[in-house]
């Protein structure tokens, strides 16, 4: 006898080891592709993503309160141009490393995570295995990784929208409903798109 499911529940597919291995292989490949695309910023001293000068340099005052005490920097901070969640993420990261260096490294997490969400969404909706790999690879084209460079607020746009979409497609409506309000702390325009999803 088959187990009964409510109509609002989607049956869970068992996780198979090949699917987990394939997912891990994709994440590793996506991370390596991101490292290659971001290699100058990651491995060259004093080379930064251009917006880091405006959006991240002032965050070095998290490590040294004597830096950036000028009125212009205070005016920038009070405009909330850098969202609350991003600012506090950098504040926490500053206990471990230079905030500007953290911004360079953040792309290696956000870009593969977003590509993985594309990969899983496609993989769960088509039996043709190369489709998910192609979709994820197209998502990571070099000009696409620019939006993740520096881990500015805009770098959180795709993860917010894609995670919401993925959770909705998996039938995890409650979890999907949590993503937009949390995403608003990092990039409010993306949370509006996520609410639309």
N, C-alpha and C positions, 0 to 999 in steps of 0.2 A: 504494500500500500504506500502511495506517495504522501509525503508530508503536506499538510494543508498550509497555504499562504494566504494572508489577507491580500485583497486586491491592490492596496497601496504599497505593498512590499515587493521588491524585486528579489527573485531567488539569487542567492549568492553562489557564484561559481567557485569551486575549490581551486586554491592556488597550486599550481604544479611547478615543480622545480625548474623545468625548462623556461617557464614564463618569468620566474624570478631571475634566473641567470641571464635571460635576454634583456630584462630591465636593467640589471646591473651593468651589463655590457654596453647598453645604450648610454647610461649615465656617464660611464668612464669615457666613452667615445666623445660625448658632448662636452665633458669637462676638458678633455685634451684639445678639442677643436676651439673651445673658448680661450684656453691658454695660448694657443697658436695665434688667434686673432688679437689677443690683448698682450702679446709678448713684450712689446716695447714699453707699455705702461707698467707691466708687472716686473720686468727685469732690468730696466734702464734707470739709473739714478737720475733724479731730477726731471724725469719725463712724466707728465701727468695728463689726465684727460682735461681738456681745456676748461670745462665748467668747474673743475675742482678749485680754481683760483677764486671764484666767487662763492661757491656753495660749500666748500670743505675747509679751506685754509683757516677760516676763523675758528673752526672747531679744535684747532690745536690749543686753544685756550683752556680746553678741558684738562690738558696735561700741564699747562703753564698759565695760571690766571693773570699773569702780567702781560700776556699777549693780547692784542686786538681789543684794547679798552677804549678805542676812539668812538666818537659819536656816530660816525657813518656805519660802523659795524653794528653798533647797538640799534640803529634805525633798521638795518637789514634784518636783524634777529626779531625785532618787534613786529615786522610785517608778516611774520610766520611764513615767509617764502619757502623755508625749509620746514616741512610738516613736523609736528610733534613727535611722531613715531620714529621718523628718520633721525631727527636730532638726538633723541634719547638712545637709539641704537648706536649711534656714533659715540655718545657719551659713555655707554657701557664698554664699547670696543676700545675706547681710549685708555682703559685700565690695562689692556693687553698689548696694544700697539699704537703707532701713530695713526690718527684718524684718516689722514690722506692716503696712507698706505692701505688701510682697511678698505677705503673706497675702491682702490684699484683691485683688491682681492675679491670684493663682494660680487663682481660680475661672474667670477668662476663658480659661484654658488647659484645666483639667480638665473643666469642664462641656461645652464643645464637643467635646473629644476623646471623652468618653463618649457623647455624642449621635451623633457620627460612627460609633462602633462599632455603635450600635443601627441607624443608617441603613444601613451597609454590610451588616450581618447580614440585615436585611430585604430590601435591594436584591438580594442574591445568591440569595434564596430565593423571590422572587416576580417575575413579569414586569410586574405592575401598578405603574407608576412612582410614583403618588401614595402608595402604601403606605409606602415608605421615608421619604418626607418627612413623612407624618402620624405615623409611629412616632417619628421623631427629634424632631418638634415636641412630641408628647405627653410625651416624656422631659424636655423642657426647660420644662415648665409652671412658672410662678413659684414654686409651693411646692416643686417638685422642686429648683430651683437653691439653695434654702436649705442643702441638705446640702453644697454646695460652698463656701458662703460662708466666708470667712476662711482657706480652705485648711488646715483642721485635719486630723487623721489620718482622720476619717470621710470626708473629701472624696476619699480614695483608694479607698474601698470599691467604688464602681461601676466605675472604670477597671480595677481588678484583676480583678474577676469578669467584666466584659464582654470584656476583652482575652483572658482565658483561653477564654471561650466562643467568641469569634470565631476564635481560632487553632485550636481543636478542630474547629469546623465547616469550616474551610478545609483540614483534614488536616495541619496543622503541629503535630503532637503534641509533638515535642521542644521547640519554642519555647513551646508551651502549658505544658509541664512546668516551665519556668524561671520563669514568671510568679508562681505562688504563693509560692515561697521568697523571691523578691525583694519581692513584695507584703507579706510578713510584716514586713519592715523598716519599712513605712509604715502598715499597718493589719492586724494579725494576724487579727482575726475574718474579714475579707474573704478572706484567703489560705486559711482553712479552707473557706469556701464555694467558692473557686476549685478546691481539691483535689477537692471533691465533683463539680465539673463534669468 
